[in-house]
Amino acid sequence: MKTLRGLVNRFEFFILMVFLAILFMFYGCATKIRVNMLQPAQYHEASLIKAVAVLPFSGPEGREFAAEVEGVLAGIGIDDKPYFTLVDRAAIDKTISEMQLGHSGMVDQKTAAKIGKLIGAQGIYTGIVTRNNFDNTSYTETRSTCTRYEEKRGKDGKKYRGACISWRRYNVNCARRVANFAVSPRLVEVTTGRILYSRNLSSMTESSGCEDTRPAQSGNELLAGAKESVKRDFRRDIAPFYVTREIKLMDATDGIDSSEAKDKLKRGMEYADKGRMDSACELWGEARNLAPNSHA
């Protein structure tokens, strides 16, 4: 509850920052600042489960992708602090081995909850990889090259090459490579056995190339790109994330009677120009309290 309250307080701070920025917005030439704002997770309930474990996923190379999911969770930080606490992989493998579950299949909700209680997790991530492949399609493209040029002679009598008067057309072999990756992760709450998060995530990447130009990307490269896209979507689903917004600020003091409020507004703008939005917002808040009836 304490952690949740802290998250709410941080979110309220960003809302205040945006409110104050809008309060000082102006339609003419104005200072522009870029503000990082914390956005809530797409699946709020999933973001509240902090102590988690990732079980092996089923499907083609599911175990390997489960390790990548674990890496995503471990890499999430808010205010330079880890957002999730992950159960040690050795403890998970030991428990799975003792329960004789194997490492290649997705467990049901009841079993996932049981494992979670044994290893001290609040939530268990499981899933199934449904697509993990690439396909090649061959085709040809037509090229042309000049086989004969017009011969010309200049005023000085020297010969030089003119326009092309004979062309040869030929075909080159090309390839189009398409990679598809799809996975269905889910989060089981240990205490209730409820599924708090379940979604089908997929991505497709492609590349084309010919033998006389740059070749198509390899299937593994394309699959890696597709997986990265899926992991980005997953990360935004299950944890808060930062977005950057550009905001215009006004520096007009019309309607502000208090000289102290004007000074705080000016000093706040100076901090904003330097990217010190924490100090700027503090000064603007003080200015607002000194001149609450000002439209500025």
C-alpha positions as CSV (number, residue, x, y, z in Angstrom):
1,M,0.0,0.0,0.0
2,K,2.9,2.3,0.8
3,T,4.4,1.7,-2.6
4,L,1.1,2.3,-4.3
5,R,0.7,5.6,-2.4
6,G,4.1,6.6,-3.5
7,L,3.2,5.9,-7.1
8,V,0.0,7.9,-6.8
9,N,1.9,10.8,-5.2
10,R,4.4,10.8,-8.1
11,F,1.5,10.7,-10.6
12,E,-0.1,13.6,-8.8
13,F,3.2,15.5,-9.1
14,F,3.3,15.1,-12.9
15,I,-0.4,16.1,-13.1
16,L,0.4,19.2,-11.1
17,M,3.3,20.0,-13.4
18,V,1.2,19.7,-16.5
19,F,-1.6,21.8,-14.9
20,L,0.9,24.6,-14.0
21,A,2.4,24.5,-17.5
22,I,-1.1,24.8,-19.0
23,L,-1.8,27.6,-16.6
24,F,1.1,29.6,-18.0
25,M,0.4,28.7,-21.7
26,F,0.4,31.5,-24.2
27,Y,-0.5,31.7,-27.9
28,G,2.4,34.0,-29.0
29,C,6.1,33.3,-29.1
30,A,6.8,31.3,-26.0
31,T,9.4,29.1,-24.3
32,K,9.0,25.5,-25.2
33,I,10.0,22.8,-22.7
34,R,10.0,19.0,-22.9
35,V,8.4,17.3,-19.9
36,N,8.6,13.7,-18.9
37,M,5.2,12.5,-17.7
38,L,4.5,9.2,-15.9
39,Q,1.6,7.4,-17.5
40,P,-0.3,4.5,-15.8
41,A,0.1,1.0,-17.1
42,Q,-2.5,-0.1,-19.7
43,Y,-3.5,-2.9,-17.3
44,H,-3.5,-1.3,-13.9
45,E,-4.2,-4.4,-11.8
46,A,-1.1,-6.1,-13.3
47,S,1.0,-3.1,-12.4
48,L,0.1,-3.5,-8.7
49,I,1.7,-7.0,-8.5
50,K,5.3,-6.2,-7.7
51,A,6.9,-9.6,-6.6
52,V,6.7,-11.7,-9.7
53,A,8.1,-14.9,-11.2
54,V,8.3,-15.9,-14.9
55,L,7.7,-19.6,-15.7
56,P,8.8,-21.2,-18.9
57,F,6.5,-20.4,-21.9
58,S,5.3,-23.1,-24.1
59,G,5.5,-23.0,-27.9
60,P,8.5,-22.7,-30.2
61,E,11.5,-21.3,-28.3
62,G,9.1,-20.4,-25.5
63,R,11.6,-21.0,-22.7
64,E,14.1,-18.5,-24.4
65,F,11.4,-15.9,-24.8
66,A,10.4,-16.3,-21.2
67,A,13.9,-15.3,-20.3
68,E,13.5,-12.2,-22.4
69,V,10.3,-11.3,-20.6
70,E,12.2,-11.7,-17.3
71,G,14.7,-9.3,-18.7
72,V,12.0,-6.8,-19.5
73,L,10.6,-6.9,-16.0
74,A,14.0,-6.6,-14.4
75,G,14.8,-3.6,-16.5
76,I,11.8,-1.5,-15.6
77,G,12.6,1.3,-13.2
78,I,10.7,4.3,-11.9
79,D,12.6,7.1,-10.2
80,D,15.8,5.1,-10.7
81,K,14.4,2.2,-8.6
82,P,13.5,-1.3,-9.8
83,Y,9.7,-1.4,-10.2
84,F,9.4,-5.2,-9.9
85,T,11.1,-7.8,-7.6
86,L,11.8,-11.0,-9.4
87,V,12.0,-14.4,-7.8
88,D,15.4,-16.0,-8.2
89,R,15.5,-18.2,-11.3
90,A,17.2,-21.1,-9.4
91,A,14.4,-21.1,-6.9
92,I,11.8,-21.3,-9.7
93,D,13.6,-24.2,-11.5
94,K,14.1,-26.1,-8.2
95,T,10.4,-25.8,-7.4
96,I,9.3,-26.9,-10.9
97,S,11.7,-29.9,-10.7
98,E,10.3,-30.9,-7.3
99,M,6.8,-30.7,-8.6
100,Q,7.8,-32.7,-11.7
101,L,6.2,-30.2,-14.1
102,G,8.9,-30.1,-16.7
103,H,10.1,-27.0,-18.4
104,S,8.3,-26.9,-21.7
105,G,4.6,-26.3,-21.0
106,M,2.3,-23.6,-19.8
107,V,0.8,-24.5,-16.4
108,D,-2.8,-23.8,-15.5
109,Q,-4.0,-21.1,-13.1
110,K,-4.2,-23.4,-10.1
111,T,-0.8,-24.8,-10.6
112,A,0.7,-21.4,-11.2
113,A,-0.8,-20.1,-8.0
114,K,0.6,-23.1,-6.1
115,I,4.1,-22.5,-7.5
116,G,3.8,-18.8,-6.5
117,K,3.0,-19.6,-2.9
118,L,6.0,-22.0,-2.7
119,I,8.5,-19.4,-4.1
120,G,7.0,-16.3,-2.4
121,A,5.7,-14.5,-5.5
122,Q,2.6,-12.4,-5.7
123,G,2.1,-13.0,-9.3
124,I,3.2,-15.6,-11.9
125,Y,3.8,-14.9,-15.6
126,T,3.2,-17.7,-18.0
127,G,2.5,-17.8,-21.7
128,I,2.6,-19.5,-25.0
129,V,4.5,-18.5,-28.1
130,T,2.2,-19.1,-31.1
131,R,4.3,-17.9,-34.0
132,N,8.1,-17.7,-34.3
133,N,9.1,-18.1,-37.9
134,F,10.1,-16.4,-41.1
135,D,9.2,-17.1,-44.7
136,N,11.1,-16.4,-47.9
137,T,9.6,-15.4,-51.3
138,S,11.7,-15.4,-54.4
139,Y,11.0,-13.0,-57.3
140,T,12.9,-11.2,-60.1
141,E,13.3,-7.6,-61.0
142,T,14.2,-6.2,-64.5
143,R,17.4,-4.2,-65.0
144,S,18.7,-2.5,-68.1
145,T,22.2,-1.6,-69.1
146,C,23.6,0.3,-72.1
147,T,25.4,-1.8,-74.7
148,R,26.1,0.9,-77.3
149,Y,26.6,4.6,-77.1
150,E,26.4,7.2,-79.8
151,E,29.8,8.5,-80.9
152,K,30.2,12.2,-81.4
153,R,33.0,14.4,-82.4
154,G,33.6,17.9,-81.0
155,K,34.7,21.1,-82.8
156,D,38.2,20.2,-81.9
157,G,37.9,16.9,-83.7
158,K,38.0,14.8,-80.5
159,K,35.5,12.0,-80.1
160,Y,33.3,11.7,-77.1
161,R,30.5,9.4,-75.9
162,G,26.9,10.6,-76.6
163,A,23.6,9.2,-75.6
164,C,22.8,5.4,-75.3
165,I,21.4,4.0,-78.6
166,S,21.2,0.3,-77.6
167,W,19.9,-1.2,-74.3
168,R,20.0,-4.7,-72.9
169,R,17.4,-5.9,-70.4
170,Y,18.1,-8.7,-67.9
171,N,16.6,-10.1,-64.7
172,V,18.1,-10.4,-61.3
173,N,17.1,-12.7,-58.5
174,C,15.5,-11.1,-55.4
175,A,14.1,-12.3,-52.1
176,R,11.4,-11.0,-49.8
177,R,11.7,-12.2,-46.2
178,V,8.9,-11.9,-43.7
179,A,9.1,-12.7,-40.0
180,N,6.2,-13.2,-37.6
181,F,6.3,-13.4,-33.9
182,A,3.2,-13.9,-31.6
183,V,2.9,-14.7,-28.0
184,S,0.1,-14.8,-25.4
185,P,1.4,-13.9,-22.0
186,R,-0.7,-13.9,-18.9
187,L,-0.3,-13.0,-15.2
188,V,-1.9,-15.1,-12.5
189,E,-2.5,-13.6,-9.0
190,V,-1.2,-16.1,-6.5
191,T,-3.6,-15.3,-3.6
192,T,-6.8,-15.6,-5.7
193,G,-5.7,-17.6,-8.8
194,R,-7.3,-14.9,-11.0
195,I,-5.8,-13.9,-14.3
196,L,-5.0,-10.2,-14.1
197,Y,-3.4,-9.9,-17.5
198,S,-3.9,-11.8,-20.7
199,R,-3.3,-10.5,-24.2
200,N,-2.3,-11.7,-27.6
201,L,0.7,-9.8,-28.8
202,S,2.1,-10.0,-32.3
203,S,4.4,-8.3,-34.7
204,M,5.6,-8.7,-38.3
205,T,8.8,-7.4,-39.9
206,E,9.9,-7.7,-43.5
207,S,12.9,-7.0,-45.7
208,S,13.6,-7.3,-49.4
209,G,16.8,-7.3,-51.5
210,C,18.3,-8.4,-54.7
211,E,21.6,-10.0,-55.6
212,D,23.0,-6.8,-57.2
213,T,22.0,-4.6,-54.3
214,R,21.8,-4.8,-50.6
215,P,20.5,-8.3,-49.6
216,A,17.4,-8.8,-47.4
217,Q,18.0,-8.9,-43.7
218,S,18.4,-12.4,-42.2
219,G,15.4,-14.2,-40.7
220,N,17.0,-14.0,-37.2
221,E,17.5,-10.3,-37.5
222,L,13.8,-9.8,-38.5
223,L,12.6,-12.1,-35.7
224,A,14.6,-10.1,-33.2
225,G,13.0,-6.9,-34.4
226,A,9.5,-8.4,-34.2
227,K,10.2,-9.6,-30.6
228,E,11.4,-6.1,-29.6
229,S,8.1,-4.7,-30.8
230,V,6.2,-7.2,-28.8
231,K,8.2,-6.6,-25.7
232,R,7.6,-2.8,-26.0
233,D,3.9,-3.4,-26.0
234,F,4.1,-5.8,-23.1
235,R,6.2,-3.3,-21.1
236,R,3.6,-0.6,-21.4
237,D,0.8,-3.0,-20.5
238,I,2.1,-4.1,-17.1
239,A,4.0,-1.1,-15.6
240,P,3.8,2.7,-15.6
241,F,5.9,4.4,-18.3
242,Y,7.2,7.8,-19.1
243,V,6.2,9.8,-22.2
244,T,7.7,13.1,-23.3
245,R,5.5,16.1,-24.1
246,E,6.4,19.5,-25.5
247,I,4.7,22.4,-23.7
248,K,4.7,26.1,-24.5
249,L,5.0,28.4,-21.5
250,M,4.1,32.1,-21.4
251,D,6.2,34.7,-19.6
252,A,3.6,37.5,-19.6
253,T,2.7,39.0,-16.2
254,D,-0.6,40.7,-17.3
255,G,-3.1,40.8,-14.4
256,I,-0.5,39.9,-11.8
257,D,-0.5,42.7,-9.2
258,S,2.0,41.1,-6.8
259,S,5.6,42.0,-7.6
260,E,6.8,38.9,-5.6
261,A,4.5,36.7,-7.8
262,K,6.0,38.3,-10.9
263,D,9.5,37.6,-9.7
264,K,8.7,34.0,-8.9
265,L,7.1,33.6,-12.4
266,K,10.3,35.0,-14.0
267,R,12.6,32.8,-11.9
268,G,10.5,29.8,-12.7
269,M,10.9,30.5,-16.4
270,E,14.7,30.7,-15.9
271,Y,14.6,27.3,-14.3
272,A,12.4,25.9,-17.0
273,D,14.9,27.1,-19.7
274,K,17.5,25.0,-17.9
275,G,15.3,21.9,-17.6
276,R,14.9,22.3,-13.9
277,M,11.1,21.7,-13.9
278,D,11.1,20.6,-10.2
279,S,12.2,24.1,-9.1
280,A,10.2,25.8,-11.8
281,C,6.9,24.2,-10.7
282,E,7.6,25.0,-7.0
283,L,8.1,28.7,-7.9
284,W,5.0,28.7,-10.1
285,G,2.9,27.2,-7.4
286,E,4.1,29.9,-5.0
287,A,3.3,32.5,-7.6
288,R,-0.2,31.1,-8.0
289,N,-0.8,31.3,-4.2
290,L,0.4,34.9,-4.2
291,A,-1.9,35.9,-7.1
292,P,-4.8,33.4,-7.1
293,N,-7.1,35.6,-9.1
294,S,-4.7,36.3,-12.0
295,H,-5.6,34.7,-15.3
296,A,-1.9,34.2,-15.9
